[in-house]
Amino acid sequence: NCSVAQALEVVGQWWSMLIVREAFMGTRRFRDFQQNLGIARNILAARLRKLTRQGVLRRAPAGGGRRYEYRLTDKGRALFPAITALRQWADRWVLGTDKAPMHAVEIASGEEIAEVRVLSRAGRELAPWDVALIAGPGATRARLEAILKARKLA
């Protein structure tokens, strides 16, 4: 009963997020995913099936014949901020900004994009201590008890 756990169930496997990243970079065909990622065919096929079944990608005919390509759905495109945040985090905390393998720039201006931030509805940047998690409509009794326990420890 955790939204993060449910998200990881969909895209948390090692290759899944890399496949989604490739799709954002314009990769569409099986052989191109395989070549760009260096992934085994059976693993790629399984991950593409799962991402398609979960509604992150959709399989569409490519030209004529029996060839298909994989395209991001709205659900898949909604992962853009998460992938961007992960890339920015890794560039800062894992690789170091001087070793970043690529930079994301806005096409229209050529300027590097801003860091992903969590904002209030009024536009103020929020830190973790500025946010409280409260029970939502899908919270189980165990989740409600965990929230109450966390509040007492804070």
C-alpha positions in Angstrom: 0.0 0.0 0.0 2.6 2.5 -1.2 2.5 4.6 -4.3 6.3 4.5 -4.7 6.3 0.7 -4.5 3.5 0.5 -7.1 5.5 2.8 -9.4 8.6 0.6 -9.0 6.4 -2.5 -9.8 5.8 -0.9 -13.2 9.2 0.6 -14.1 11.6 -0.4 -11.3 13.5 -3.1 -13.0 17.0 -2.1 -14.2 16.3 -2.2 -17.9 12.8 -0.8 -17.8 13.7 2.8 -17.0 16.6 2.6 -19.6 14.1 1.5 -22.2 11.8 4.4 -21.3 14.8 6.8 -21.4 15.7 5.5 -24.9 12.1 6.0 -26.0 12.3 9.6 -24.9 15.4 10.0 -27.0 13.5 8.7 -30.1 14.2 5.0 -30.1 11.3 3.1 -31.5 12.3 -0.2 -32.9 13.3 -3.4 -31.1 16.7 -3.7 -32.9 17.5 -0.1 -32.0 16.7 -0.6 -28.3 18.9 -3.7 -28.4 21.8 -2.0 -30.1 21.6 1.2 -28.0 21.3 -0.6 -24.7 23.4 -3.7 -25.3 20.6 -5.7 -23.8 19.9 -9.4 -24.5 17.0 -10.1 -26.9 15.0 -12.1 -24.4 15.3 -9.5 -21.6 14.4 -6.7 -24.0 11.4 -8.6 -25.3 10.2 -9.3 -21.7 10.6 -5.7 -20.6 8.9 -4.3 -23.7 5.9 -6.7 -23.2 5.6 -5.6 -19.5 5.9 -1.9 -20.4 3.3 -2.4 -23.1 1.0 -4.4 -20.8 1.4 -1.7 -18.1 0.4 1.0 -20.6 3.8 2.9 -20.6 4.5 2.0 -24.2 2.2 1.0 -27.1 3.1 -1.2 -30.0 2.3 0.3 -33.4 2.8 -1.0 -36.9 5.9 0.5 -38.5 5.4 0.9 -42.2 4.2 -2.2 -43.9 4.7 -5.8 -43.1 5.2 -7.4 -39.7 7.5 -4.7 -38.2 6.4 -2.8 -35.1 7.7 0.1 -33.2 7.2 1.1 -29.6 5.8 4.6 -28.7 5.4 6.2 -25.4 1.8 6.6 -24.2 0.5 9.5 -22.1 1.3 7.4 -19.1 4.9 6.8 -20.4 5.4 10.5 -21.3 4.4 11.4 -17.7 7.6 9.7 -16.6 9.7 12.6 -18.1 10.0 14.5 -14.9 11.0 11.4 -12.9 13.7 10.4 -15.5 14.9 14.0 -15.6 15.2 14.1 -11.8 17.1 10.8 -11.7 19.5 12.0 -14.4 20.1 15.3 -12.6 20.5 13.6 -9.3 23.1 11.2 -10.7 25.0 14.0 -12.5 25.3 15.8 -9.2 25.7 13.0 -6.6 27.1 10.0 -8.4 29.1 11.1 -11.4 29.8 14.7 -10.6 28.7 17.5 -12.9 32.1 17.6 -14.6 31.5 13.9 -15.8 27.9 14.2 -16.9 27.6 12.2 -20.2 24.9 14.5 -21.6 23.1 17.7 -20.8 19.4 18.4 -21.4 18.8 21.6 -23.3 15.6 23.3 -24.4 15.4 23.0 -28.2 13.9 26.5 -28.7 16.6 28.4 -26.7 19.5 26.0 -26.5 19.7 26.6 -22.8 20.2 23.8 -20.3 16.9 23.0 -18.5 16.4 23.9 -14.9 16.8 21.4 -12.1 13.6 19.5 -11.3 12.1 20.8 -8.1 9.0 20.2 -5.9 6.9 23.3 -5.8 3.9 24.4 -3.8 0.8 25.3 -5.7 1.8 28.9 -5.2 5.2 28.2 -6.8 7.4 28.1 -3.7 10.2 25.5 -3.7 9.6 22.9 -1.0 12.0 20.8 1.0 11.1 17.4 2.5 10.5 19.0 6.0 8.0 21.4 4.4 5.7 18.5 3.3 3.5 16.2 5.4 2.2 12.9 4.1 -1.5 12.4 5.0 -3.7 9.4 4.4 -5.4 9.3 1.0 -8.5 7.5 -0.1 -6.5 4.3 -0.8 -4.7 4.1 2.6 -5.0 0.8 4.4 -5.3 0.6 8.2 -1.6 -0.4 8.3 -0.7 2.6 6.3 -2.8 4.9 8.6 -1.0 3.4 11.6 2.4 3.9 10.0 1.6 7.6 9.3 0.5 8.2 12.9 3.6 6.4 14.3 5.8 8.6 12.0 4.2 11.7 13.3 4.8 10.7 16.9 8.5 10.1 16.1 8.9 13.4 14.3 
